[in-house]
Amino acid sequence: DLREEAVVVAELFRERGWRRVLAVSSPVHTRRAAASLEREGLEVVSVPAVETRYDLEVLDRPGERRAAFGAIAHEHAGLLVYRRRGWI
């Protein structure tokens, strides 16, 4: 779970005296990942990885559009849930 990972990473960083973290994730996921880490008090540099399931710049195939829509809808729902729970 992203929330649990953010808490664990923040604890590890505090123990070591680190403040800045690179959040590397899929392009549609970086916003929630970065917000979760920031909520835990870390300075976040967001680095979107290359998406291998579809090309967000083109989306010229129906299967790619469905996959992208599902991923984007999942992240938007996740953002809403995380906000309601105070996790971001």
Steps between C-alpha positions, in 0.01 A plus 500: 500500500634841401406661831686237703803528272509878545489464879779239501719698261453818707599315819812364332593843368450664842722235663777579252453876501398511135239747380475469122372196310456416133153359430529292184172359375274482196400842365139475622608383847771754584259765629352281775834339580668840541211641703510199735871544562465877545223441756756303700732802503739413220615726220407315182646510152250327274647298213250341262622168362437384146151355473520164324131408480395793280635823353333794672614731221320306227235255624422397143371149578172416677675261740749769599223752556312255724815423700585869539143589596498228766833613645401867501158428654667287769742780588228765514294278730813439707563872532145555624526219755842613621377858543191390695716289729753782552784301344585781257 
